[in-house]
Amino acid sequence: MPQFVMGDEALSNLAERARAELVGDILPFWMRHGFDEDGWLAGAVHDDLTVDGSRPRHAVIAARVLWTFSAAARDLPEQRAELIETAMKAKQLVLGDFWDSVNAGVFWALNSDRSVLADRKQVYAQAFAIYGLAQWAEVSGDEAALAAALRLFELLESHARDHERGGYFEALTREWGPLEDTALSDKDLSVPKSMNTNLHVLEAYTTLLRVTGHPHVRDALHSLLADSLEHIVTLSPFAHCELFFDMDWRSQVDTVSYGHDIEASWLLWDAWEALEAAGIVDGGLEERTRSVALLLAEAVRIHGVDGDGGVMYEGTAAGVVNEQKHWWPQAEGVVGWLNAFQLAGRAADREAALAAWDFIEAKVIDREHGEWFARLDRDGVVLEGTPDDVKVGPWKCPYHNARACLEVMRRVR
């Protein structure tokens, strides 16, 4: 992690505000509403806290809850017991109902009765399982969970990694074979590779390396970081990440995702720091990663941020095309710009991080029912009417916002 920020009153205040939001809202909300009395993931929890128990449950959410409460137990020792209890519920699902006992790995989705709904091996979901299990193993000492994380790593290296052209494939069958329809969701393309999946494999391997120090994990992460800088990040006409690719890394769309770009800016640098701590000496890669992290943070700040500090959703090289403000890009903005400020000391990055948190507090946090609203329009009005407009759901979880709070708390002293 970059040098702590010290002696800055506004950032110290930011850390206090982030901690208050984490311990007073996000974590208690998920302890109350994330699971039913039988330890089963809740169905969709709407903004007014009504529950739709018929909705499918997804492995990604279980893995993200596992990571969140494991990381929080690490950083909030005074609350360790209750945080471990919630993390345990998620761990039991990841290695229980969601786990393929025949072929290993996690199923994509289960029905409300816990039967298998989608058995494909979406690499995105396997990455989050590694991420959550590794963090749980670090905080709990659970050797079986760590063995499962390493088993998943081996499966991805054997079946999902493109050893010829670099990166990782999008999805495989239940038996880890080729799959025709690889789309992550109905909003995503069915392509061999995507930025989103490769970014979260990188994130998972970063944590797995820190926990294990395993040389094979180190080497795989080293290669993926280099591949990401080579194939995913482009600097024309400004720094951004291409999103969908064919097998040879040819981009399939011209969309710019401001949230993914600011998230990538700090996760790429975080990967480098894990590699450096593991003994990798690669001055060229270090400098390129630093440069890309700063360029991405600057580009989102210039092209994707509204006057109120909120991060807008999507654009193209010509400008913003979707002015909505979703919950997760706001959280990633705080961390991405704080990371950039730590790396280069640019005042504009510091101000962007503070402004993003101001926007979160003013518009995104639900002061009545708790947690964060999923989507807002450009004026900050809460949007409703889609299956994703929930507090708990297939894509709504405590991972982005809790992690932002934890990162601010860790980075500011």
Buried (B, 14 or more C-beta within 10 A) or exposed (E): BBEEBEEBEEBBEBBEBBBEBBBEBBBBBBBEBBBEEEEBBBBBBBBEBEBBEEBBBBBBBBBBBBBBBBBBBBBBEEBBEBBBEBBBBBBBBBBEBBBBEEBBBBBBBBEBEBEBBBBBBBBBBBBBBBBBBBBBBBBBEBEEBBEBBBBBBEBBBEBBBBEEEBBBBBBBBBEBEEBEEBBBEEEBBEBBBBBBBBBBBBBBBBBBBBBBEBEEBBBBBBBBBBBBBEBBBEEEEBBBBBBBBEEEBEBBEEBBBBBBBBBBBBBBBBBBBBBBEBEBEBEEBBEBBBBBBBBBBBBBBEBBBBEBBBBBBBBEEEEBEBBBBBBBBBBBBBBBBBBBBBBBEBEBBBBBBBBBBBBBEEBBBBEEBBBBBBBBEBEBEBBEEEEBBBBBBBBBBBBBBBBBBBBBBBBBE
